[in-house]
Amino acid sequence: MKKLVTITLICAIALFTLSLTDKKSGLTKNFSFGDAQIASINQLAFGPEGILFIGDSKNAAIYAIDTKDRVEKEKSEDINVDDFDIKIAEALGHMVENIAITDMAVNPISKSVYFSVNVTDGTPVVLKLVGDGFENISLKSTSFSKMPLENPVGLDEKDRRGRSIRNWAIADMKYHKGNVMVSGLSNKEFKSTFRSIPFPFNEEQDYASLEIWHAAHGRFETYAPIKAFDIISIENKDYLMAGYTCTPLVLFPLKDLKNGTHLTGRTIAELGAGNSPIDMIQYEKNGELLVYISNSNRPVMRLKYDDIINFKDSITHEVSEFGASDGLDYDNLPFVNVLQMDNLDQDNALLLRRTSSGNLVLTSRSKKWM
């Protein structure tokens, strides 16, 4: 009898512990369970409690996925994986040419690395790196919440060259102070759009149209999406620091990006035509805040926070020489063909880059060498 009581007590404790583990938090209490019906994955971003945000341009929606990946880890293991695209293709049972790695995001709690992959058969996939292998994160049996975008760019809309621009409904995405921030294109006359969506999702959604002076083009523009952005604090005020193709760098006061407004930013740098920013991260090194930008056709660029603060001018002239830079100073780092970049932990960054031999390498890099 005593043994039976002991076993019953152990089972009760186990069930209580399990209930605590599965209990929904205030952020996930309104989540549904089942097939999220995600059609494409353009962007990934982590929020609190291991919640992964997925930007789906085809459905023009943001999804919040409860990964339940909440075991805290202060420092990541070193990462160095060769032939990364080949390994992903093999894990999915496809040829390399049939997959596209669309984004990478590091869970700041667990330091686990997640990747989004679109397969040519139309299947979107999220993979979690486990050693040199991968764990498939189910999108069909998952706890999720969904927020459709208001007035996204149309499914059939094309640019001046006849190319579909629906994939830019969501161009970049970050979580900031309780909101999912999203850059992209709308179906309005001034297409370039920045959205602030409160999380947990409700019916609220603020979005503003944007205008910039594009120095390489020598004109004001309202139709190009922000390709990469971050939020930076200047004199105790938050600013959207936005990078565009060909490659202006522009500041917008975050407090002014209110619903229904049209805002013109301050262009602080022209980083060179024939290029597009991919990722933008910041971190502190020896007490100095630095901003890093990876690019499609340029090395990784490093900007100093103090230089950004002290640059009070605005570029309002044309920079006509192809590839020339102007405005804010920056350093070119010896990292080229960096396709994805994120902070791995306090001391390391994570780079997915293509080597000169064609090898796609995922590698961690000490920030003290960057």
C-alpha positions as CSV (number, residue, x, y, z in Angstrom):
1,M,0.0,0.0,0.0
2,K,2.8,2.4,0.9
3,K,4.5,1.6,-2.4
4,L,1.3,2.4,-4.3
5,V,0.9,5.7,-2.5
6,T,4.5,6.6,-3.4
7,I,3.9,5.8,-7.1
8,T,0.7,7.8,-7.1
9,L,2.5,10.7,-5.5
10,I,5.3,10.6,-8.1
11,C,2.7,10.5,-11.0
12,A,0.8,13.4,-9.5
13,I,4.0,15.4,-9.3
14,A,4.9,14.5,-12.9
15,L,1.5,15.5,-14.1
16,F,1.7,18.8,-12.2
17,T,5.1,19.6,-13.6
18,L,3.9,18.7,-17.2
19,S,0.9,21.0,-16.7
20,L,3.2,23.9,-15.7
21,T,5.4,23.2,-18.8
22,D,2.4,23.2,-21.1
23,K,0.5,26.1,-19.5
24,K,0.0,29.0,-21.8
25,S,1.5,32.3,-20.9
26,G,-0.2,35.7,-21.4
27,L,1.4,36.0,-24.8
28,T,0.2,32.6,-26.1
29,K,-3.2,32.2,-24.3
30,N,-5.1,33.1,-27.5
31,F,-3.0,30.8,-29.7
32,S,-4.7,28.1,-31.8
33,F,-3.4,24.6,-32.3
34,G,-3.3,22.9,-35.7
35,D,-2.1,23.7,-39.3
36,A,-1.0,27.3,-39.6
37,Q,-1.4,27.0,-43.4
38,I,1.7,29.0,-44.1
39,A,2.2,29.4,-47.9
40,S,5.7,30.9,-48.0
41,I,8.4,32.1,-45.6
42,N,10.2,35.4,-46.4
43,Q,11.3,36.5,-42.9
44,L,12.0,35.1,-39.4
45,A,12.3,37.0,-36.2
46,F,12.3,36.0,-32.5
47,G,10.2,37.7,-29.8
48,P,9.9,36.9,-26.1
49,E,9.4,33.4,-24.6
50,G,10.9,31.6,-27.7
51,I,8.1,32.8,-29.9
52,L,9.1,32.7,-33.6
53,F,7.5,35.2,-36.0
54,I,7.1,34.1,-39.6
55,G,6.5,36.6,-42.4
56,D,4.5,35.0,-45.3
57,S,4.4,37.3,-48.3
58,K,2.2,35.0,-50.3
59,N,-0.5,35.0,-47.7
60,A,0.4,38.6,-46.7
61,A,0.4,37.6,-43.0
62,I,2.6,37.4,-39.9
63,Y,2.4,34.2,-37.9
64,A,3.6,33.8,-34.3
65,I,4.7,30.2,-33.6
66,D,5.2,28.9,-30.0
67,T,8.4,26.9,-30.4
68,K,8.5,26.1,-26.6
69,D,12.2,26.6,-27.0
70,R,12.7,28.4,-23.7
71,V,15.6,26.7,-21.9
72,E,18.0,29.6,-21.2
73,K,21.6,29.3,-22.4
74,E,24.0,32.1,-21.8
75,K,26.6,31.1,-24.5
76,S,26.3,29.1,-27.7
77,E,28.6,26.3,-28.8
78,D,31.0,27.1,-31.6
79,I,29.4,26.5,-35.0
80,N,31.2,25.6,-38.2
81,V,29.2,23.7,-40.9
82,D,30.5,23.2,-44.4
83,D,28.3,22.5,-47.5
84,F,25.4,23.9,-45.6
85,D,22.9,24.1,-48.5
86,I,23.8,20.5,-49.5
87,K,23.1,19.3,-46.0
88,I,19.8,21.0,-45.9
89,A,18.8,19.7,-49.3
90,E,19.7,16.1,-48.2
91,A,17.8,16.5,-45.0
92,L,14.7,17.5,-47.0
93,G,15.2,14.9,-49.7
94,H,15.7,17.4,-52.5
95,M,18.5,18.6,-54.8
96,V,20.2,21.9,-53.9
97,E,18.7,23.7,-56.9
98,N,15.2,22.9,-55.5
99,I,15.6,24.8,-52.3
100,A,16.1,28.4,-51.2
101,I,17.3,29.4,-47.8
102,T,15.3,32.6,-47.2
103,D,16.2,33.6,-43.6
104,M,18.1,32.8,-40.4
105,A,17.2,33.7,-36.8
106,V,18.8,32.9,-33.5
107,N,16.6,32.3,-30.5
108,P,18.1,34.8,-27.9
109,I,17.0,32.5,-25.0
110,S,18.3,29.1,-26.1
111,K,20.8,30.3,-28.7
112,S,19.3,27.8,-31.1
113,V,19.5,28.7,-34.8
114,Y,16.5,28.5,-37.0
115,F,16.3,28.6,-40.8
116,S,13.5,29.1,-43.3
117,V,13.5,27.2,-46.5
118,N,11.2,27.5,-49.5
119,V,11.1,24.4,-51.7
120,T,10.3,24.7,-55.4
121,D,7.2,22.4,-54.9
122,G,5.8,25.2,-52.8
123,T,6.5,23.7,-49.4
124,P,7.7,26.2,-46.8
125,V,9.9,24.6,-44.1
126,V,11.4,25.8,-40.8
127,L,14.5,23.9,-39.6
128,K,16.3,24.1,-36.2
129,L,20.1,23.4,-36.3
130,V,21.0,20.5,-34.0
131,G,24.7,19.8,-34.1
132,D,25.4,19.2,-37.8
133,G,21.9,18.1,-38.5
134,F,18.4,19.5,-38.4
135,E,15.1,19.2,-36.6
136,N,12.0,20.0,-38.7
137,I,9.7,22.4,-36.9
138,S,6.1,21.4,-37.7
139,L,4.0,24.1,-39.2
140,K,1.0,21.8,-39.5
141,S,0.7,20.7,-35.9
142,T,1.7,23.8,-34.0
143,S,0.5,26.4,-31.5
144,F,0.2,29.7,-33.5
145,S,-1.5,33.0,-33.9
146,K,-2.0,34.9,-37.2
147,M,-2.2,38.5,-38.2
148,P,-3.2,39.4,-41.8
149,L,-1.6,42.5,-43.3
150,E,-3.9,45.4,-44.2
151,N,-3.7,46.5,-47.9
152,P,-0.7,44.4,-48.9
153,V,0.7,44.8,-52.4
154,G,-1.4,42.7,-54.8
155,L,-0.7,39.2,-55.9
156,D,-0.6,40.2,-59.5
157,E,1.3,43.5,-59.2
158,K,4.5,43.8,-61.1
159,D,7.4,46.3,-61.2
160,R,8.5,48.3,-64.2
161,R,10.4,45.3,-65.5
162,G,7.4,43.0,-65.3
163,R,8.6,41.1,-62.3
164,S,6.1,40.2,-59.5
165,I,6.5,42.3,-56.4
166,R,4.2,40.3,-54.1
167,N,7.3,38.8,-52.4
168,W,8.1,42.3,-51.0
169,A,4.8,42.4,-49.1
170,I,7.2,41.5,-46.2
171,A,10.7,42.6,-46.8
172,D,12.2,42.7,-43.3
173,M,10.8,42.1,-39.8
174,K,11.9,42.6,-36.2
175,Y,10.3,42.5,-32.7
176,H,10.7,45.6,-30.7
177,K,9.2,46.6,-27.3
178,G,6.0,44.7,-27.7
179,N,5.5,45.2,-31.4
180,V,6.3,43.3,-34.6
181,M,7.9,45.8,-37.0
182,V,7.5,45.0,-40.7
183,S,8.8,46.7,-43.8
184,G,7.4,46.0,-47.2
185,L,5.0,47.2,-49.9
186,S,1.3,48.1,-49.8
187,N,-1.3,48.4,-52.6
188,K,-1.4,52.2,-52.1
189,E,0.0,54.8,-54.4
190,F,3.0,55.3,-52.1
191,K,3.9,51.7,-51.8
192,S,6.9,51.7,-49.4
193,T,5.3,50.9,-46.1
194,F,6.4,50.4,-42.5
195,R,4.0,48.6,-40.0
196,S,3.9,48.4,-36.3
197,I,1.8,45.5,-35.1
198,P,1.1,45.0,-31.3
199,F,1.7,41.5,-29.9
200,P,-0.2,39.6,-28.8
201,F,-2.1,40.2,-32.0
202,N,-5.4,42.0,-31.9
203,E,-7.2,44.0,-34.6
204,E,-4.8,47.0,-34.3
205,Q,-2.2,47.6,-37.0
206,D,-0.5,50.9,-37.7
207,Y,1.2,51.5,-41.0
208,A,2.8,54.6,-42.6
209,S,4.0,55.2,-46.1
210,L,7.6,56.3,-46.5
211,E,9.5,58.7,-48.8
212,I,13.3,59.0,-49.2
213,W,15.8,60.9,-51.2
214,H,17.7,58.3,-53.2
215,A,21.1,59.8,-53.8
216,A,22.2,57.2,-56.4
217,H,19.1,57.8,-58.4
218,G,19.0,61.5,-57.8
219,R,15.3,61.7,-56.9
220,F,12.7,61.2,-54.2
221,E,11.2,57.7,-54.1
222,T,8.1,56.1,-52.5
223,Y,7.9,52.7,-54.1
224,A,11.0,50.8,-53.0
225,P,10.7,48.7,-49.8
226,I,13.1,48.9,-46.9
227,K,15.3,45.8,-47.5
228,A,16.9,45.7,-44.0
229,F,16.4,47.7,-40.9
230,D,17.1,48.0,-37.2
231,I,15.9,50.2,-34.4
232,I,18.5,52.5,-32.9
233,S,18.3,54.9,-29.9
234,I,19.6,58.5,-30.6
235,E,19.5,61.0,-27.7
236,N,16.9,58.8,-25.9
237,K,14.6,58.6,-28.9
238,D,14.1,55.5,-31.0
239,Y,14.8,55.7,-34.8
240,L,14.1,53.4,-37.6
241,M,17.4,53.0,-39.5
242,A,16.5,51.7,-42.9
243,G,18.6,50.3,-45.7
244,Y,17.3,50.3,-49.3
245,T,18.6,48.9,-52.6
246,C,21.3,50.9,-54.3
247,T,22.0,51.6,-51.2
248,P,20.7,54.7,-49.2
249,L,20.7,54.5,-45.4
250,V,17.8,56.6,-43.9
251,L,16.6,57.5,-40.5
252,F,12.9,57.9,-39.4
253,P,11.8,58.9,-35.9
254,L,9.9,55.9,-34.7
255,K,7.3,58.1,-32.8
256,D,6.3,59.7,-36.1
257,L,5.5,56.4,-37.8
258,K,1.9,56.6,-37.0
259,N,-1.1,55.0,-38.7
260,G,-2.0,56.8,-42.0
261,T,0.9,59.2,-42.0
262,H,3.3,59.8,-44.9
263,L,6.8,60.4,-43.7
264,T,10.0,61.6,-45.4
265,G,13.2,60.2,-43.9
266,R,16.7,61.8,-43.5
267,T,19.2,60.1,-45.8
268,I,22.5,59.9,-43.9
269,A,24.5,57.8,-46.2
270,E,24.8,56.5,-49.8
271,L,26.6,53.1,-49.5
272,G,26.9,52.4,-53.2
273,A,24.7,51.6,-56.2
274,G,24.4,48.1,-57.5
275,N,23.9,46.6,-54.1
276,S,21.2,45.7,-51.6
277,P,21.4,45.3,-47.8
278,I,20.5,41.9,-46.4
279,D,20.8,42.0,-42.7
280,M,21.5,44.7,-40.1
281,I,22.6,43.9,-36.5
282,Q,24.1,45.9,-33.7
283,Y,26.2,45.1,-30.6
284,E,28.5,46.6,-28.1
285,K,32.3,46.1,-28.4
286,N,34.6,47.5,-25.7
287,G,31.9,49.8,-24.5
288,E,31.2,51.1,-28.1
289,L,28.0,50.4,-29.9
290,L,28.6,49.2,-33.5
291,V,26.2,48.6,-36.4
292,Y,26.9,45.9,-39.0
293,I,25.3,45.6,-42.4
294,S,25.7,42.6,-44.7
295,N,25.1,43.2,-48.4
296,S,24.4,41.4,-51.7
297,N,27.4,43.0,-53.6
298,R,29.5,44.6,-50.9
299,P,31.5,43.3,-47.9
300,V,30.0,43.6,-44.4
301,M,30.0,47.2,-43.4
302,R,30.7,48.5,-39.9
303,L,29.3,51.8,-38.7
304,K,30.0,53.5,-35.3
305,Y,27.1,54.5,-33.2
306,D,28.8,57.8,-32.3
307,D,29.3,58.7,-35.9
308,I,25.6,58.1,-36.6
309,I,24.7,60.4,-33.6
310,N,27.1,63.1,-34.7
311,F,26.1,63.1,-38.4
312,K,23.5,65.9,-38.4
313,D,23.4,66.5,-42.2
314,S,21.0,65.1,-44.8
315,I,22.1,64.0,-48.3
316,T,19.9,65.9,-50.7
317,H,22.2,65.8,-53.8
318,E,22.8,63.2,-56.5
319,V,25.7,60.7,-56.2
320,S,26.0,60.0,-59.9
321,E,29.2,57.9,-59.9
322,F,28.2,54.3,-59.9
323,G,29.1,52.5,-56.7
324,A,30.3,55.7,-55.0
325,S,29.6,56.3,-51.3
326,D,28.8,59.6,-49.6
327,G,27.7,60.9,-46.2
328,L,28.2,58.8,-43.0
329,D,31.6,57.1,-42.8
330,Y,31.9,53.3,-42.5
331,D,34.4,50.5,-42.6
332,N,34.5,47.6,-45.0
333,L,35.2,44.3,-43.2
334,P,36.9,41.2,-44.8
335,F,33.6,39.3,-45.0
336,V,32.1,39.0,-48.4
337,N,29.1,37.0,-49.8
338,V,27.5,37.0,-46.4
339,L,23.9,35.8,-47.2
340,Q,22.6,35.8,-43.6
341,M,23.9,37.4,-40.4
342,D,22.6,37.5,-36.8
343,N,23.8,37.9,-33.2
344,L,24.6,34.4,-31.8
345,D,25.3,35.4,-28.2
346,Q,27.0,38.3,-26.4
347,D,30.4,37.4,-27.7
348,N,29.8,35.9,-31.1
349,A,28.0,36.6,-34.4
350,L,26.7,34.0,-36.8
351,L,27.4,34.2,-40.6
352,L,26.1,32.2,-43.5
353,R,28.5,33.0,-46.3
354,R,29.5,31.7,-49.8
355,T,33.2,31.1,-50.1
356,S,35.2,31.7,-53.3
357,S,35.1,28.0,-54.0
358,G,31.2,28.0,-53.9
359,N,31.0,26.3,-50.5
360,L,28.2,27.6,-48.3
361,V,29.5,27.8,-44.8
362,L,27.7,28.5,-41.5
363,T,30.2,29.7,-39.0
364,S,30.3,31.6,-35.7
365,R,32.7,34.5,-35.4
366,S,34.0,36.2,-32.3
367,K,32.8,39.8,-32.3
368,K,36.2,41.0,-31.0
369,W,37.5,40.2,-34.5
370,M,34.8,42.1,-36.3
